[in-house]
Amino acid sequence: MADMELTGAEIVVRCLRDEGIKHVFGYPGGAVLNIYDEIYKQTAFEHILVRHEQAAVHAADAYARATGQVGVAIVTSGPGATNAVTGIATAYMDSIPMVVISGQVPTAAIGQDAFQEVDTVGITRPCVKHNFLVKDVRDLASTIKKAFFIAATGRPGPVLVDVPKDITQHSCVYEYPKSVSMRSYNPTSKGHAGQIKKAVQMLLEAKRPMIYTGGGVVLGNAAPQVTELVRLLGSPATSTLMGLGGYPAPDPLFLGMLGMHGTIEANMAMQHCDVLLAVGARFDDRVIGNPKHFAKEARRIIHIDVDPSSISKRVRVDVPIVGEVAQVVEEMLKQLKASKEQPDQTALKAWWTQIELWRAQDCMKYDHTSAKIKPQYVIEKLYEVTGGQAYVTSDVGQHQMWAAQYYPFDQPRRWINSGGLGTMGFGLPAAMGVQMAFPDAQVACVTGEGSIQMNIQELSTCKEWKLPIKVILLNNGYLGMVRQWQEFFYEERYAESYMTSLPDFVKLAEAYGHVGIIVEKPEDVEPALRDAFGKYKDRLVFINFLTDPRENVFPMIPAGKGLSEMILV
């Protein structure tokens, strides 16, 4: 058996089987028909036929986010590959481990403007962790093994393998490598002992400590260690949009999300702390606002990240620690527990007194007496009805921020959204990926009437696979975040942000074979959600909530401003 010759197409399928892959998302085409013929013959994994290649990559992306495994998508050459680029870029910005196998025209035709030919390697180079063009069938198995290794190690990311059609027809002896050794790629996993010791001492000396967590805590499976560290120190903690769930949001030590739409207490504590521990975060522009404003307050910064290029990229740090965040924080915990020193409890108490004054401003309050449905209320009821246990995917815009603000995630990998790229159309295919991974879980897609229409064709995929996703449409009749910016910064010139020809979403959902519900009054919000997750728990339910069209997301930091320059109402 070890000397059996297989075609390239058979090798692709065998590699996926030997990698332990259980679900693959894709869309066939001429350049990958040999691969699809072999997929037809196997039973090791399920292939989910989407209705657009962008959706295949988003679904594989979300599958990876929710499970911690490498997601897999297969697309054909030319438009198949270019349709996938948005999904690849989305995964790249959020450091999601994924392998995309793309078909390519035969090797002899490359560069000849052949039918459905594009330079897939060239097009994707800026938005992948790495990519390969396979030119010899004998390199195919080792290349796929490298792709999975690169995608999952160090700072994760998408890897593309471009396979010409003739390579899928050629044959060679199949052998899938048991391990990978690459001289040019050796990610650091263990943090520097001396730097960790410095960091621990700095935390013990802090008068106004702050722990700032990002997506690296979730991706690095470091939530237990970070949670223990925060509670051991008694420090306040905050999280980026991508890090939500890395520390349990209901805990009183958690100050909420920080940044452009973060809480007063999180932003002010971030600005005025004297020692800041950043764990798996990158000081993004939506997190700290203007770096010059952030630098006005003196503080010492410890930065833990698996990617050395993220450290001191936007903000100068005092103690850089390169390594896997779980390992580094575990070592910090050991040293803190062994230390005879303790944080200054008097100073810490005074710090918390100040934080509680900021928290008392209750920046998340909104009008509960309105006759119109408030989107915040829908999210609060969604949390209540699901017991806080749902996987929540979102598209991008106001609804995304409301979901982040009003659904307090207490576990990692439950909040699935496009943070870095901000990709509209992500939510529904993402929900498909999560539901395929966890068939019995509650999965809600929070979306807007603009975003949902970008990949609404995936309602067909949901029907085919009987996916009981609940689509929570916060329908305000606008491209909401665009309208909000136009109100604040463009003197209410609502250029192309008003949706005047929306479909009847209930009929549209029903046309795809799903349950459609429209909700127009606040008192009907909870009953509709309870029906969706109870009466229709085994069906996809599309709930069209007609929300207040003038509601804005607060707090808000205008672009170019600092953390303490928030708009509150």
C-alpha positions as CSV (number, residue, x, y, z in Angstrom):
1,M,0.0,0.0,0.0
2,A,2.9,2.4,0.8
3,D,4.1,2.1,-2.8
4,M,0.7,2.7,-4.4
5,E,0.6,5.4,-7.1
6,L,-2.2,7.9,-6.8
7,T,-3.2,10.7,-9.1
8,G,-2.9,14.3,-7.9
9,A,-6.6,14.5,-7.3
10,E,-6.5,11.3,-5.2
11,I,-3.5,12.8,-3.3
12,V,-5.5,15.9,-2.4
13,V,-8.3,13.9,-1.0
14,R,-6.1,11.5,0.8
15,C,-4.1,14.4,2.4
16,L,-7.3,15.9,3.7
17,R,-8.3,12.5,5.1
18,D,-4.9,11.9,6.7
19,E,-5.0,15.4,8.2
20,G,-8.2,14.4,10.0
21,I,-10.4,16.9,8.2
22,K,-14.2,16.3,8.7
23,H,-15.7,19.2,6.7
24,V,-14.7,21.0,3.5
25,F,-16.5,23.9,2.0
26,G,-16.3,24.6,-1.7
27,Y,-17.7,25.1,-5.2
28,P,-16.6,23.0,-8.2
29,G,-15.4,24.2,-11.6
30,G,-13.4,22.9,-14.5
31,A,-9.9,23.2,-12.9
32,V,-10.9,21.1,-9.9
33,L,-13.3,18.6,-11.4
34,N,-10.7,15.8,-11.0
35,I,-10.5,16.6,-7.3
36,Y,-14.3,16.7,-7.0
37,D,-14.6,13.3,-8.7
38,E,-12.4,11.9,-6.0
39,I,-14.4,13.7,-3.3
40,Y,-17.5,11.9,-4.7
41,K,-15.8,8.5,-4.1
42,Q,-14.8,9.0,-0.5
43,T,-16.5,9.1,2.9
44,A,-13.8,10.4,5.2
45,F,-15.2,14.0,5.2
46,E,-18.3,15.9,4.2
47,H,-18.2,18.5,1.5
48,I,-20.6,21.4,1.8
49,L,-21.6,22.9,-1.5
50,V,-22.1,26.7,-1.0
51,R,-23.6,29.0,-3.5
52,H,-20.7,31.4,-3.8
53,E,-17.0,30.9,-3.2
54,Q,-16.8,33.9,-0.8
55,A,-19.2,32.0,1.4
56,A,-17.1,28.8,1.2
57,V,-14.1,30.7,2.7
58,H,-16.1,32.5,5.3
59,A,-17.7,29.2,6.4
60,A,-14.3,27.5,6.6
61,D,-13.0,30.6,8.5
62,A,-15.8,30.5,11.1
63,Y,-15.4,26.7,11.4
64,A,-11.8,27.3,12.4
65,R,-12.7,30.1,14.8
66,A,-15.3,28.0,16.6
67,T,-13.4,24.7,16.8
68,G,-9.7,25.8,16.9
69,Q,-9.0,23.5,14.0
70,V,-7.8,24.4,10.5
71,G,-10.7,25.3,8.1
72,V,-10.6,24.0,4.6
73,A,-12.1,25.4,1.4
74,I,-11.8,24.4,-2.3
75,V,-12.4,26.7,-5.2
76,T,-11.8,26.5,-8.9
77,S,-9.5,28.7,-11.0
78,G,-10.1,32.2,-12.3
79,P,-13.4,33.7,-10.9
80,G,-13.6,30.9,-8.3
81,A,-10.3,32.1,-6.9
82,T,-11.0,35.8,-7.1
83,N,-14.4,35.3,-5.5
84,A,-12.5,33.7,-2.6
85,V,-10.1,36.6,-2.1
86,T,-12.4,38.6,0.2
87,G,-12.8,35.6,2.5
88,I,-9.0,34.9,2.5
89,A,-8.3,38.6,3.4
90,T,-10.9,38.4,6.1
91,A,-9.1,35.4,7.7
92,Y,-5.7,36.9,7.2
93,M,-6.7,40.1,9.1
94,D,-8.0,38.1,12.0
95,S,-5.2,35.5,12.0
96,I,-7.5,32.5,11.3
97,P,-5.9,29.1,10.4
98,M,-7.2,28.0,7.1
99,V,-6.1,26.1,4.0
100,V,-7.6,27.1,0.7
101,I,-7.0,24.7,-2.3
102,S,-7.5,26.5,-5.6
103,G,-7.6,25.0,-9.0
104,Q,-5.4,26.4,-11.8
105,V,-5.2,26.0,-15.5
106,P,-2.7,23.3,-16.8
107,T,0.9,24.2,-16.2
108,A,1.6,24.6,-19.9
109,A,-1.2,27.2,-20.2
110,I,-0.1,29.3,-17.2
111,G,0.7,32.8,-18.5
112,Q,-1.1,32.2,-21.8
113,D,-4.4,34.0,-20.8
114,A,-6.1,30.6,-20.8
115,F,-9.8,30.3,-20.1
116,Q,-10.5,31.0,-16.4
117,E,-6.8,31.8,-15.7
118,V,-5.7,34.4,-13.1
119,D,-2.4,34.7,-11.2
120,T,-3.9,33.3,-8.0
121,V,-0.5,33.2,-6.2
122,G,0.2,36.8,-7.2
123,I,-3.3,38.1,-6.4
124,T,-3.4,36.5,-2.9
125,R,0.2,37.1,-1.9
126,P,-0.6,40.3,0.1
127,C,-3.4,38.6,2.1
128,V,-2.2,35.1,2.9
129,K,0.3,33.9,5.5
130,H,1.9,31.9,2.7
131,N,0.9,30.4,-0.7
132,F,2.2,27.7,-3.0
133,L,1.9,26.9,-6.7
134,V,2.4,23.1,-7.2
135,K,4.4,22.4,-10.3
136,D,5.1,18.7,-9.7
137,V,2.7,16.0,-8.5
138,R,5.6,14.6,-6.4
139,D,5.6,17.8,-4.3
140,L,1.8,17.9,-3.7
141,A,1.5,15.9,-0.5
142,S,4.5,17.6,1.2
143,T,3.1,21.0,0.1
144,I,-0.3,20.3,1.6
145,K,1.4,19.1,4.8
146,K,3.4,22.4,4.9
147,A,0.2,24.4,4.3
148,F,-1.5,22.9,7.3
149,F,1.6,23.3,9.5
150,I,2.1,27.0,8.5
151,A,-1.6,27.8,8.9
152,A,-1.9,26.5,12.4
153,T,1.5,27.4,14.1
154,G,2.9,30.7,15.2
155,R,0.5,33.5,14.4
156,P,-2.1,31.5,12.5
157,G,-3.4,32.5,9.1
158,P,-4.7,31.3,5.7
159,V,-2.5,29.4,3.4
160,L,-3.4,28.9,-0.3
161,V,-2.3,25.9,-2.4
162,D,-2.8,26.5,-6.1
163,V,-3.0,23.2,-8.0
164,P,-2.9,23.2,-11.9
165,K,-5.4,20.7,-13.5
166,D,-2.7,18.6,-15.1
167,I,-1.1,18.1,-11.7
168,T,-4.3,16.5,-10.5
169,Q,-4.1,14.0,-13.4
170,H,-0.4,13.1,-13.0
171,S,0.5,10.1,-10.7
172,C,3.2,9.4,-8.1
173,V,3.7,7.2,-5.1
174,Y,1.7,8.7,-2.1
175,E,3.4,9.4,1.2
176,Y,2.0,11.9,3.6
177,P,4.8,13.4,5.8
178,K,4.4,12.8,9.5
179,S,6.1,16.1,10.4
180,V,7.4,19.2,8.8
181,S,10.8,20.9,9.1
182,M,11.4,24.2,7.4
183,R,14.6,26.2,7.9
184,S,12.9,29.4,7.0
185,Y,10.0,29.0,9.3
186,N,10.5,28.3,13.0
187,P,8.0,30.2,15.2
188,T,8.9,30.9,18.8
189,S,6.7,29.2,21.3
190,K,8.4,29.7,24.7
191,G,8.8,33.2,26.1
192,H,12.2,34.6,27.2
193,A,12.6,33.7,30.9
194,G,14.3,37.0,31.8
195,Q,11.6,39.1,30.1
196,I,8.9,37.1,31.9
197,K,10.6,37.8,35.2
198,K,10.8,41.6,34.4
199,A,7.0,41.5,33.6
200,V,6.1,39.8,36.8
201,Q,8.1,42.3,38.8
202,M,6.5,45.2,37.0
203,L,3.0,43.9,37.7
204,L,3.8,43.5,41.4
205,E,5.0,47.1,41.5
206,A,1.9,48.5,39.7
207,K,-0.3,51.0,41.4
208,R,-2.9,51.2,38.6
209,P,-2.6,47.9,36.7
210,M,-4.6,47.1,33.6
211,I,-4.8,43.8,31.6
212,Y,-5.7,44.3,27.9
213,T,-6.6,41.1,26.0
214,G,-7.0,40.5,22.3
215,G,-7.8,37.8,19.7
216,G,-4.6,36.0,20.5
217,V,-6.0,34.9,23.9
218,V,-8.8,33.2,22.0
219,L,-6.7,31.8,19.2
220,G,-4.0,30.8,21.6
221,N,-6.4,28.9,23.9
222,A,-5.1,31.0,26.7
223,A,-8.4,32.0,28.3
224,P,-8.0,29.9,31.4
225,Q,-4.6,31.2,32.1
226,V,-5.5,34.8,31.5
227,T,-8.6,34.5,33.7
228,E,-6.6,33.1,36.5
229,L,-4.0,35.9,36.2
230,V,-6.6,38.6,36.3
231,R,-8.2,37.2,39.4
232,L,-4.9,36.5,41.1
233,L,-3.8,40.1,40.6
234,G,-7.3,41.6,41.2
235,S,-6.6,43.9,38.2
236,P,-9.2,45.3,35.9
237,A,-9.4,43.6,32.5
238,T,-10.6,44.7,29.1
239,S,-10.8,43.1,25.7
240,T,-10.8,44.0,22.0
241,L,-13.6,43.1,19.7
242,M,-11.8,40.0,18.7
243,G,-10.9,39.0,22.2
244,L,-14.4,38.9,23.6
245,G,-15.0,35.7,25.6
246,G,-11.3,35.4,26.4
247,Y,-12.3,36.7,29.8
248,P,-15.8,36.1,31.2
249,A,-17.7,39.3,30.5
250,P,-20.1,39.0,33.5
251,D,-17.2,39.1,36.0
252,P,-17.0,42.4,37.9
253,L,-13.2,42.6,37.1
254,F,-14.1,42.9,33.4
255,L,-14.7,46.5,32.3
256,G,-16.2,45.7,28.9
257,M,-14.8,46.1,25.5
258,L,-12.5,49.0,24.8
259,G,-11.8,51.2,21.8
260,M,-14.0,53.1,19.3
261,H,-17.2,51.7,20.8
262,G,-15.9,50.6,24.1
263,T,-17.1,51.5,27.6
264,I,-16.0,54.7,29.5
265,E,-14.5,52.6,32.2
266,A,-12.4,50.4,29.9
267,N,-11.1,53.3,27.8
268,M,-10.3,55.6,30.7
269,A,-8.6,52.8,32.7
270,M,-6.6,52.0,29.5
271,Q,-5.6,55.6,29.2
272,H,-4.7,56.2,32.9
273,C,-3.1,53.0,34.1
274,D,0.5,53.0,35.1
275,V,1.3,49.4,34.1
276,L,-0.4,47.8,31.1
277,L,-0.2,44.1,30.2
278,A,-1.2,43.5,26.6
279,V,-1.9,39.8,25.8
280,G,-2.4,38.7,22.2
281,A,-3.4,42.2,21.1
282,R,-1.9,44.6,18.6
283,F,-2.9,48.2,19.7
284,D,-5.1,48.5,16.6
285,D,-6.3,52.0,15.5
286,R,-9.9,51.1,16.5
287,V,-8.6,50.1,20.0
288,I,-6.4,53.0,21.1
289,G,-7.4,55.7,18.7
290,N,-4.7,58.2,18.1
291,P,-1.3,56.8,19.2
292,K,-0.1,60.4,20.1
293,H,-3.0,60.9,22.4
294,F,-2.4,57.5,23.9
295,A,1.3,58.3,24.5
296,K,0.4,61.5,26.5
297,E,-0.1,59.5,29.7
298,A,3.1,57.8,31.0
299,R,2.8,54.1,31.5
300,R,5.0,51.0,31.3
301,I,3.8,48.4,28.8
302,I,4.3,44.6,28.8
303,H,3.4,43.0,25.5
304,I,3.0,39.3,24.9
305,D,2.5,38.1,21.4
306,V,3.5,35.1,19.3
307,D,4.2,37.4,16.4
308,P,7.3,39.6,16.9
309,S,6.3,42.0,14.1
310,S,3.2,43.0,16.2
311,I,5.3,44.2,19.1
312,S,6.2,48.0,19.1
313,K,4.5,48.3,15.7
314,R,2.2,51.2,16.7
315,V,3.1,51.7,20.4
316,R,6.5,51.5,22.0
317,V,6.6,48.8,24.7
318,D,8.9,48.4,27.7
319,V,8.9,44.6,28.1
320,P,8.4,42.6,24.8
321,I,7.7,38.9,25.2
322,V,7.5,36.8,22.1
323,G,5.9,33.4,22.5
324,E,2.6,31.5,22.7
325,V,0.4,33.4,25.1
326,A,-0.8,30.4,27.0
327,Q,2.7,29.3,27.8
328,V,3.9,32.7,28.7
329,V,1.0,33.5,31.0
330,E,1.3,30.1,32.6
331,E,5.0,30.9,33.5
332,M,3.9,34.3,34.8
333,L,1.4,32.6,37.1
334,K,4.1,30.2,38.5
335,Q,6.4,33.1,39.3
336,L,3.6,35.2,40.9
337,K,2.5,32.3,43.1
338,A,6.1,31.7,44.1
339,S,6.8,35.3,44.9
340,K,6.9,36.7,48.4
341,E,5.8,40.1,47.2
342,Q,2.2,41.2,46.7
343,P,0.6,44.0,44.8
344,D,0.0,47.2,46.8
345,Q,-3.6,46.6,48.0
346,T,-4.1,50.2,49.1
347,A,-3.2,51.6,45.7
348,L,-5.3,48.9,44.0
349,K,-8.3,49.8,46.1
350,A,-7.9,53.5,45.2
351,W,-7.6,52.5,41.5
352,W,-10.8,50.5,41.7
353,T,-12.6,53.5,43.4
354,Q,-11.8,55.6,40.4
355,I,-12.8,52.9,38.0
356,E,-16.2,52.5,39.7
357,L,-16.8,56.3,39.3
358,W,-16.3,55.9,35.6
359,R,-18.4,52.8,35.5
360,A,-21.2,54.6,37.4
361,Q,-21.8,56.9,34.4
362,D,-23.5,53.8,32.8
363,C,-22.5,54.6,29.3
364,M,-24.4,51.6,27.9
365,K,-27.8,53.0,29.0
366,Y,-30.5,53.6,26.3
367,D,-34.2,54.5,26.1
368,H,-36.2,51.5,27.3
369,T,-39.5,53.5,27.1
370,S,-39.5,54.0,23.3
371,A,-42.4,52.7,21.3
372,K,-39.9,51.7,18.6
373,I,-37.8,48.5,18.9
374,K,-34.3,49.4,20.2
375,P,-31.6,47.1,18.7
376,Q,-29.9,46.9,22.1
377,Y,-33.0,45.4,23.5
378,V,-33.1,42.7,20.9
379,I,-29.6,41.7,21.8
380,E,-30.3,41.7,25.5
381,K,-33.3,39.4,24.9
382,L,-31.3,37.2,22.6
383,Y,-28.8,36.7,25.5
384,E,-31.6,36.0,27.9
385,V,-33.4,33.5,25.7
386,T,-30.2,31.6,24.8
387,G,-28.9,31.7,28.4
388,G,-25.8,33.3,27.1
389,Q,-24.7,30.0,25.5
390,A,-25.2,30.7,21.8
391,Y,-22.6,31.0,19.2
392,V,-23.1,34.4,17.7
393,T,-21.9,35.4,14.3
394,S,-22.3,38.9,12.9
395,D,-21.9,40.9,9.8
396,V,-20.4,44.4,10.0
397,G,-21.9,47.7,11.1
398,Q,-24.0,48.9,14.0
399,H,-25.6,45.5,14.6
400,Q,-22.1,44.1,15.1
401,M,-21.2,46.7,17.7
402,W,-24.5,46.2,19.6
403,A,-24.0,42.4,19.6
404,A,-20.5,42.9,21.0
405,Q,-21.7,45.4,23.7
406,Y,-24.9,43.7,24.8
407,Y,-24.2,40.0,24.6
408,P,-21.7,39.4,27.5
409,F,-19.7,36.4,26.3
410,D,-18.3,34.3,29.1
411,Q,-16.5,31.7,26.9
412,P,-14.0,31.9,24.1
413,R,-14.9,31.0,20.5
414,R,-18.5,31.9,20.9
415,W,-18.2,35.3,19.2
416,I,-17.6,35.0,15.5
417,N,-17.1,38.2,13.5
418,S,-14.9,39.9,11.0
419,G,-12.9,42.4,13.0
420,G,-9.9,43.4,11.0
421,L,-11.3,43.6,7.5
422,G,-14.9,44.4,8.5
423,T,-16.5,42.2,5.8
424,M,-20.1,42.6,5.1
425,G,-21.7,39.3,4.0
426,F,-19.6,37.3,6.6
427,G,-22.4,36.5,9.1
428,L,-24.6,34.0,7.4
429,P,-21.9,31.7,5.9
430,A,-20.0,32.0,9.2
431,A,-23.1,30.7,11.0
432,M,-23.1,27.8,8.5
433,G,-19.6,26.9,9.4
434,V,-20.3,27.0,13.1
435,Q,-23.5,25.0,12.8
436,M,-21.7,22.3,10.7
437,A,-19.1,22.0,13.4
438,F,-21.7,21.9,16.2
439,P,-25.0,20.6,14.9
440,D,-26.7,20.7,18.3
441,A,-25.6,24.2,19.3
442,Q,-27.7,27.4,19.3
443,V,-26.3,29.5,16.5
444,A,-27.5,33.1,15.9
445,C,-26.5,35.3,13.0
446,V,-26.9,39.0,14.0
447,T,-27.1,41.0,10.8
448,G,-28.3,44.2,9.1
449,E,-30.4,44.6,6.0
450,G,-27.4,45.7,4.0
451,S,-25.0,43.0,5.0
452,I,-27.5,40.0,4.8
453,Q,-28.1,40.7,1.1
454,M,-24.4,40.2,0.3
455,N,-24.5,36.5,0.8
456,I,-28.3,35.8,1.2
457,Q,-28.1,33.1,-1.4
458,E,-26.6,30.9,1.3
459,L,-30.1,30.4,2.6
460,S,-30.2,27.7,-0.1
461,T,-27.2,25.9,1.4
462,C,-28.8,26.1,4.8
463,K,-31.9,24.5,3.4
464,E,-30.0,21.7,1.8
465,W,-28.1,20.9,5.0
466,K,-31.1,21.6,7.3
467,L,-29.1,24.1,9.4
468,P,-31.3,25.5,12.2
469,I,-29.6,28.9,12.3
470,K,-31.5,31.9,13.7
471,V,-31.1,35.0,11.6
472,I,-31.5,38.1,13.8
473,L,-32.0,41.0,11.3
474,L,-31.8,44.4,13.0
475,N,-33.5,46.2,10.2
476,N,-33.3,50.0,10.4
477,G,-33.7,50.7,6.7
478,Y,-30.2,52.2,6.5
479,L,-26.6,51.2,6.0
480,G,-26.6,52.0,9.7
481,M,-22.9,52.7,10.5
482,V,-22.6,54.7,7.3
483,R,-25.6,56.8,8.2
484,Q,-24.2,57.3,11.7
485,W,-21.0,58.7,10.4
486,Q,-22.8,60.8,7.9
487,E,-24.9,62.3,10.7
488,F,-21.9,63.0,12.9
489,F,-19.3,64.1,10.4
490,Y,-21.0,64.9,7.1
491,E,-23.7,67.3,8.2
492,E,-26.5,64.7,7.8
493,R,-25.9,64.3,4.0
494,Y,-27.1,60.7,3.7
495,A,-25.4,59.9,0.5
496,E,-26.5,56.4,-0.7
497,S,-27.0,55.1,2.8
498,Y,-30.8,54.8,2.7
499,M,-32.3,51.4,1.5
500,T,-35.4,52.3,-0.4
501,S,-36.1,48.9,-2.1
502,L,-35.7,46.3,0.5
503,P,-37.3,42.9,-0.2
504,D,-40.0,41.3,1.9
505,F,-37.6,39.3,4.1
506,V,-40.3,37.0,5.5
507,K,-41.4,36.0,2.0
508,L,-37.8,35.6,0.9
509,A,-37.0,33.3,3.8
510,E,-40.1,31.3,3.1
511,A,-39.2,31.1,-0.6
512,Y,-36.0,29.3,0.5
513,G,-38.0,26.9,2.6
514,H,-37.4,28.6,6.0
515,V,-39.5,30.2,8.7
516,G,-39.9,34.0,8.3
517,I,-41.1,36.3,11.1
518,I,-41.5,40.1,11.2
519,V,-41.5,41.9,14.5
520,E,-42.6,45.5,14.7
521,K,-43.3,46.2,18.4
522,P,-41.0,45.9,21.5
523,E,-43.5,43.6,23.3
524,D,-43.2,41.1,20.5
525,V,-39.4,40.8,20.6
526,E,-39.1,38.1,23.3
527,P,-42.0,35.9,22.1
528,A,-40.5,35.8,18.6
529,L,-37.1,34.8,19.9
530,R,-38.6,32.2,22.2
531,D,-40.5,30.7,19.2
532,A,-37.4,30.7,17.1
533,F,-35.3,28.8,19.7
534,G,-38.2,26.7,21.0
535,K,-41.1,26.0,18.7
536,Y,-38.9,26.2,15.6
537,K,-35.6,25.0,17.2
538,D,-35.0,22.6,14.3
539,R,-35.6,25.1,11.5
540,L,-33.8,28.1,10.2
541,V,-35.8,31.1,11.4
542,F,-35.3,34.5,9.8
543,I,-36.6,37.2,12.2
544,N,-37.0,40.7,10.6
545,F,-36.9,43.1,13.6
546,L,-37.9,46.6,12.4
547,T,-35.8,48.7,14.7
548,D,-35.5,52.5,15.4
549,P,-33.9,53.9,12.3
550,R,-32.2,56.8,14.1
551,E,-30.5,54.8,16.9
552,N,-26.8,55.2,17.1
553,V,-24.0,53.2,18.6
554,F,-22.6,54.9,21.8
555,P,-20.0,55.5,23.1
556,M,-18.0,56.5,20.1
557,I,-14.5,57.8,19.6
558,P,-14.3,59.8,16.3
559,A,-11.5,58.7,13.9
560,G,-8.2,60.4,14.9
561,K,-9.2,61.1,18.4
562,G,-8.0,59.6,21.7
563,L,-9.4,57.2,24.2
564,S,-10.7,59.9,26.5
565,E,-12.4,61.9,23.7
566,M,-15.6,59.9,23.5
567,I,-19.0,60.9,22.2
568,L,-21.5,59.6,24.8
569,V,-24.9,60.6,23.5
